[in-house]
Amino acid sequence: MTYSPPTHPLEVLQKLNFDEAVGPKDPRFVNLDAARGGSGIQASLARKFGLDLNKDIFYPTQKRHVLLFGPIGCGKSTELLRFAGKLEEGKRILPVLLNVRGEIDINNLQYADMLMALATALVMTFEEKDLHIPAEKMILLKNWFVEQVATEEKIRELAAELKSEASAGMEIPFLAKLMTRLTAAFRTSSIYKDTLREVVKRSFSQFALAFNELVGAAEEILARENIAERLLLIVDGTDKIPLEDSMRLFVHESEQLLAINALVLYTAPITLKYGGSGISKIDTDEVLPIVKLFERNGTRHEAGWKAMEEMLDKRIDPASFADPSLRDRLIEFSGGHPRELLRLLRMACELAESEIIDAATVEKAIDKLAADFRYWLQPEDYELLARIDENQGAHVGNDEQTRNLLWRLALLHYNDGSWRSTHPAVRRLEGYKQALSKISSP
């Protein structure tokens, strides 16, 4: 069936969902590799785990934990879906995807929560694929559950119920039910969550051994069935947790994560990268940049414009604009950030007074986006932004002020973060213009 983009602004609004990850099989998918200014993140990520996608060469290590950084809304979820799809095409790595949003509380995320959710995702994947792990291969997991969870007085009712069911055996169907119940407890009950966190922390060595036994047994089954050689646990949504939580999780508690002998890929907030992620023992090299509309010297980057035009045209029929140049206007003021383009499109559709989006509507949408920044930007922020632009995007430090501007997208970074630029909508604000005028004046 041929895909046709919506034409009426109200229909566009109905189909816009910022939290929806567009996978490679979705007709709205756009390849942004060249637009981002590089050869693409897929091959780079694969090599982190010992895999050459082009030559199908695989030399995996026992374990590898990698962080993928990038601004919120830059397309990390889409790239992870695309990466998982590429892996599934071969027989080297089986991806197990976990999106923590909706599964656990991302506003108060700890390693115990995430590891429990990861174990659940692994078990559920095996149940969906009708793959069976022998009970004798999960003795450590059963022992941990019986000795640590089922004896916990604070969750007596849940523990008693699950313990009686466990007597039937630790098979995948029961294990899927068990892990789903425990993960749900993390999400729905503060008492259960606090108690289960305590259980995992005080018995972490036993839990880690059980987790590793589960991973090892799963990979044995995959190899025996000629499905894959290894598992890759992919955690999405962890780029949206607060900086303090991400520091605790990926820096201060990295030893607990690294105790898991598996290949694991996590998303991480860009502020952690600028906040000193280098002290983490987890691999922190990978950054997914936004789309580049201009080179640092001001030259137009055609691949970026073409990709953003394609992205926009797949969300709204080009004929819905009074003039083709209005599409470029929205793209220009997105700064190359995919979600900012969709925000501008949403605002334009909300402001449209007819079925056709005219120039006045586009300008109102841009002003509305700029006004969102005006609410929180301070005089010293304008001064810093103007100074960065005056120096052609040169770094002037990574202090808390700069990290906040990056986090909230008033400041955008390109390529590998080697240069930065103020969000185009911010440049329309009087505070920015005055700050730039002061710097430019003798």
Summary of the structure (lengths in Angstrom):
residues: 442
radius of gyration: 24.2
end to end distance: 62.3
largest distance: 82.0
contacts: 1454
relative contact order: 0.14
helix: 55%
strand: 12%
